Amino acid sequence: MAADLAAGLLSTAAPSIQWYPGHIAKAERSLTDNLAKVDLVIEVRDARIPLATGHPRLQRWIGGKPHLLVLNRRDMVCPAARAQWDAWFRARGQTPWWCDARAGTGVKQLQQAAIRAGEALNARRSGRGMKPRPVRALMLGFPNVGKSALINRLVRQKVVESARRAGVTRSLRWVRLGQDLDLLDAPGVLPPRLDDQLAALRLALCDDIGQAAYDGEAVAMAFVQLLAGLEPVAAAGVAAGLLQRRYGVEVEPLGAGETSPEVCVDAVQPLQVPGGGGEGGLQAAAPQSPGSQSEAPQPEALQRPALPNAAAWLEAAAARHTSGDTARMAQRLLDDFRRGVLGPIALELPVNGQVQPQP
């Protein structure tokens, strides 16, 4: 399962990745109380990991309310990844709205979609002899996916605190957007327990959970492994020899007979996403057991890469850049990815960009 794959990527000495601070638990209770007051749910996800940032309780929360799906940070994945995910979501009846909250790309289109939802609401109110009112929309999503930055763009001024780290918004707050839309900004919400540790790893890489939740060096070495698995897949956006060109240190493969506690060959493969499963129809593919009936030859783009010696690379990079301090080097690598210095990289992709049938 995904948890087993993540366990293979992370050092056996690293604890599981878990993060559920008190302010999130409190905000979730308040969120439940306020759901009856909203007409529309605007769900914000991280475009680099669209499934890992999907909350398993979403459908239970929104019920039959209109739902707009926003994939923020569109600038941090390449056009090919956007095209694959766009087709994947549309095939499931969900229109994704691609945004870059920092630059404002896609924000106007999202605003218009929310207003159209409000027009339909007020048409029903008018039919019942009621006066029109602004649509009340809840902005919902994992921590640090860009909800507050998106609200500031919609309002065209800084009305809520925004920063690229998890846990900035800690309470619910209403924000008026003209005469047509009221937005309820909610703190990031997380499942109380992250059972899928491969998804938790991706959340840590994208800084969508607090840094106290994970071992930075273990996550950085897992990232080196993931890059090796993603490099053969064009839509992932990982340039050949990326780490060597950026840091001047070659990523050496593990030698014959060598093993590494960080390595799991299956976990460095691109995320496989078949159809259906889970709340909202979103579920990562479970790995097939050897010799199973559904096992099929791997497409050329998904052939297993040579396993990199992540620990040796981190030590060599630290010797070159951070006076041998591997913790500082690990943080530098993660920060470079999060700020887009390594280029647009998608950590999750559908299989070959196709919608796969339910096994």
C-alpha positions in Angstrom: 0.0 0.0 0.0 1.0 3.7 -0.2 2.1 3.7 3.4 4.4 0.9 2.7 5.9 2.6 -0.3 6.5 5.7 1.7 8.1 3.7 4.4 10.6 2.5 1.8 11.4 6.0 0.7 11.9 7.4 4.1 14.7 6.4 6.4 13.6 3.6 8.8 14.8 5.9 11.6 12.4 8.7 10.6 9.0 8.8 12.4 5.8 8.8 10.4 4.7 12.1 9.1 1.8 13.4 11.2 0.5 17.0 11.8 -2.8 18.0 13.4 -2.2 21.1 15.5 -4.9 22.3 17.9 -5.9 25.3 15.8 -6.9 23.0 12.9 -9.0 20.8 15.2 -10.7 23.9 16.6 -11.2 25.5 13.1 -12.7 22.2 11.8 -15.4 22.3 14.5 -16.2 25.9 13.7 -16.2 25.1 10.0 -18.8 22.4 10.5 -21.0 24.9 12.4 -20.7 27.5 9.5 -21.4 25.1 6.6 -25.1 25.7 6.8 -24.6 29.4 6.2 -22.7 29.0 2.9 -24.1 28.6 -0.6 -20.9 27.6 -2.5 -17.7 25.7 -1.6 -14.5 26.8 -3.3 -12.0 24.1 -2.7 -8.3 25.0 -3.3 -5.7 22.3 -4.0 -2.0 22.4 -4.8 -1.5 21.8 -8.6 1.7 19.9 -7.9 -0.2 17.3 -5.9 -3.9 17.5 -6.8 -4.9 14.3 -5.0 -2.7 14.5 -1.9 -4.4 17.9 -1.2 -7.9 16.5 -1.6 -9.6 16.1 1.8 -11.3 12.7 2.3 -14.3 14.4 4.1 -15.0 16.9 1.4 -18.1 15.4 0.0 -19.5 14.8 3.5 -19.0 18.5 4.2 -20.4 20.1 1.1 -23.3 17.7 0.6 -25.3 19.0 -2.4 -23.8 22.5 -2.4 -22.2 23.8 -5.6 -18.5 23.1 -5.6 -15.7 24.9 -7.5 -12.3 23.1 -7.7 -9.3 25.4 -7.8 -5.8 24.1 -8.7 -3.5 26.8 -7.4 0.1 27.3 -8.3 -0.4 26.4 -11.9 2.9 28.1 -12.7 4.7 25.3 -10.7 3.7 22.5 -13.1 4.3 22.3 -16.8 1.6 22.7 -19.4 1.6 18.9 -20.2 0.9 18.1 -16.5 -2.0 20.7 -16.5 -3.4 19.2 -19.7 -3.4 15.6 -18.2 -5.0 16.6 -15.0 -7.5 18.8 -16.7 -8.7 15.9 -18.9 -8.7 13.6 -15.8 -10.9 15.8 -13.8 -13.2 16.8 -16.6 -13.8 13.1 -17.4 -15.1 12.8 -13.9 -17.5 15.7 -14.3 -15.4 18.3 -12.4 -14.2 21.5 -14.1 -10.8 22.5 -12.6 -10.0 26.2 -12.4 -6.3 26.7 -12.8 -4.9 29.7 -10.9 -1.7 31.4 -9.8 -2.8 33.4 -6.8 0.5 35.2 -6.6 0.5 36.5 -10.2 -3.3 36.7 -10.5 -3.6 34.3 -13.4 -7.0 32.7 -13.6 -8.4 34.6 -10.7 -10.9 36.7 -12.8 -12.3 33.5 -14.4 -12.8 31.9 -11.0 -14.6 35.0 -9.7 -16.9 35.0 -12.7 -17.7 31.3 -12.0 -18.6 32.1 -8.4 -20.8 35.0 -9.4 -22.6 32.8 -11.9 -23.3 30.3 -9.1 -24.7 33.3 -7.1 -27.0 34.3 -10.0 -28.5 30.8 -10.0 -29.0 31.0 -6.3 -30.7 34.4 -6.5 -32.9 33.2 -9.4 -34.3 30.5 -7.1 -34.7 33.1 -4.2 -36.6 35.4 -6.6 -38.9 32.5 -7.6 -39.8 32.2 -3.9 -40.4 35.9 -3.5 -37.2 36.6 -1.7 -34.7 39.4 -2.2 -31.4 38.8 -3.9 -28.2 38.8 -1.8 -24.5 38.2 -2.3 -23.5 34.5 -2.6 -21.7 33.2 0.5 -18.7 31.1 -0.5 -16.5 29.0 1.7 -12.7 28.9 0.7 -11.6 25.5 1.8 -8.4 23.5 1.5 -5.2 22.0 3.1 -2.8 24.4 4.8 -0.6 26.5 2.6 -2.3 25.8 -0.7 -2.8 29.5 -1.3 -6.3 30.2 0.0 -5.5 33.5 1.6 -3.4 34.7 -1.3 -6.3 33.8 -3.6 -8.7 35.9 -1.5 -6.4 38.8 -1.5 -6.3 38.6 -5.3 -10.0 38.4 -5.5 -10.5 41.5 -3.3 -7.5 43.3 -4.9 -6.0 44.2 -1.6 -4.4 42.4 1.4 -7.3 41.7 3.7 -6.0 38.4 5.1 -2.6 37.4 6.2 -0.8 35.3 3.6 2.6 33.5 3.6 4.1 30.4 2.0 4.0 28.3 5.1 1.4 26.2 6.8 -0.7 27.5 9.6 -0.9 31.2 9.0 -4.7 31.4 9.0 -6.0 30.2 12.4 -9.6 31.3 12.5 -12.6 31.7 10.2 -13.2 35.2 8.8 -15.8 36.7 6.4 -14.5 39.0 3.6 -16.8 41.0 1.4 -16.1 41.0 -2.4 -18.1 43.7 -4.0 -21.9 43.4 -4.0 -21.9 39.9 -5.4 -19.8 37.7 -3.2 -19.0 37.1 0.5 -16.0 34.8 1.1 -15.4 32.8 4.3 -11.7 32.3 4.7 -11.0 29.1 6.7 -7.8 27.8 8.2 -6.3 24.8 6.4 -7.9 21.5 7.2 -6.2 18.2 7.4 -7.4 14.7 8.3 -6.7 14.0 12.0 -4.4 11.2 10.9 -2.3 10.9 7.7 -2.7 7.2 7.0 -1.3 7.5 3.4 2.3 8.2 4.2 3.2 8.6 0.5 0.7 11.4 0.3 2.1 12.8 3.5 5.5 12.8 2.0 4.3 14.9 -0.9 2.6 17.3 1.5 5.9 17.7 3.3 7.7 18.3 0.1 5.3 21.0 -1.0 5.3 22.6 2.5 1.6 22.0 2.9 2.1 20.7 6.5 4.2 22.1 9.3 7.9 21.4 9.4 7.7 20.0 12.9 5.9 17.0 11.4 8.8 15.5 9.6 12.6 14.9 9.4 13.9 17.3 6.9 16.9 15.2 5.9 14.8 12.1 5.4 12.3 14.0 3.3 15.1 15.6 1.2 16.6 12.2 0.5 13.2 10.9 -0.4 12.9 13.8 -2.8 16.1 12.8 -4.6 14.6 9.3 -5.1 11.3 10.8 -6.4 13.1 13.0 -8.9 14.9 9.9 -10.2 11.5 8.2 -10.8 9.9 11.3 -12.4 12.8 12.2 -14.7 11.8 9.7 -17.5 8.2 11.1 -17.5 8.1 14.3 -19.7 5.0 15.7 -18.1 6.5 15.7 -14.7 9.0 18.4 -15.8 12.1 17.0 -14.2 15.0 18.0 -16.5 17.7 15.4 -17.1 20.6 15.8 -14.7 18.7 18.5 -12.8 20.5 18.2 -9.5 23.9 17.9 -11.0 23.4 21.1 -13.1 21.9 23.0 -10.1 24.4 21.9 -7.4 27.4 20.6 -9.3 27.1 17.2 -7.7 26.3 14.1 -9.7 23.7 11.7 -8.5 25.4 8.4 -8.4 23.4 5.1 -8.7 23.6 2.6 -5.9 26.3 0.0 -6.7 25.7 -3.6 -7.2 24.7 -5.2 -4.0 24.3 -1.9 -2.2 21.1 -1.1 -0.3 19.8 2.1 1.1 17.1 2.5 3.9 15.7 5.4 1.9 15.1 3.4 -1.3 11.9 1.8 -2.5 11.9 1.2 -6.2 8.1 1.2 -6.6 7.6 4.4 -4.6 9.8 6.5 -7.0 7.4 5.7 -9.9 4.9 8.4 -10.9 1.6 8.2 -9.0 -0.9 6.0 -10.9 -4.4 7.2 -10.8 -7.2 4.9 -12.1 -10.8 5.9 -12.1 -13.2 6.1 -9.1 -12.7 5.1 -5.5 -12.9 7.1 -2.3 -15.0 10.2 -1.5 -15.2 12.4 -4.6 -14.0 9.5 -6.8 -10.3 10.2 -6.2 -7.9 7.5 -5.2 -4.3 6.5 -5.9 -3.7 3.2 -7.4 -2.8 0.4 -5.1 0.4 -1.4 -6.1 -0.2 -4.8 -7.8 1.2 -7.9 -6.3 3.7 -9.7 -8.5 2.0 -12.1 -10.9 -1.4 -10.6 -10.3 -3.9 -10.9 -13.1 -4.0 -7.1 -13.8 -0.2 -6.8 -13.9 0.8 -5.5 -17.3 4.2 -4.6 -19.0 5.3 -1.1 -18.0 5.2 1.6 -20.8 8.6 2.8 -21.8 8.2 6.1 -20.0 7.6 4.2 -16.7 10.5 1.8 -16.8 12.2 1.7 -13.4 15.1 4.2 -13.2 18.5 3.4 -11.7 18.2 3.8 -8.0 20.2 6.9 -6.8 22.3 6.9 -3.7 20.4 9.8 -2.1 22.4 9.7 1.2 25.7 10.0 -0.7 24.4 12.8 -2.8 23.2 14.8 0.2 26.6 14.4 1.9 28.5 15.4 -1.2 26.2 18.4 -1.8 26.6 19.5 1.8 30.4 19.3 1.6 30.3 21.6 -1.5 27.6 24.1 -0.3 27.0 24.0 3.4 30.3 23.1 5.0 29.2 19.5 5.5 26.0 20.4 7.3 23.5 17.9 5.7 20.5 19.4 7.6 21.2 22.8 6.0 21.7 21.3 2.6 18.5 19.3 2.9 16.6 22.5 3.8 18.2 24.3 0.8 17.1 21.6 -1.6 13.5 21.7 -0.3 13.4 25.5 -0.3 14.6 25.5 -3.9 11.9 23.1 -5.0 9.2 25.1 -3.1 10.2 28.4 -4.6 10.3 27.0 -8.1 14.0 27.4 -8.5 14.2 23.8 -9.8 11.6 24.5 -12.4 7.9 23.4 -12.6 7.7 19.8 -11.2 4.5 17.8 -10.9 4.8 15.2 -8.1 1.5 13.5 -9.1 0.3 12.5 -12.6 -2.3 10.2 -14.1 -0.9 7.2 -15.9 0.3 8.4 -19.3 -2.3 11.2 -19.0 -5.1 8.8 -19.6 -8.2 8.1 -17.6 -7.7 4.4 -16.6 -10.7 2.1 -16.0 -11.5 0.9 -12.6 -9.7 -2.4 -12.0 
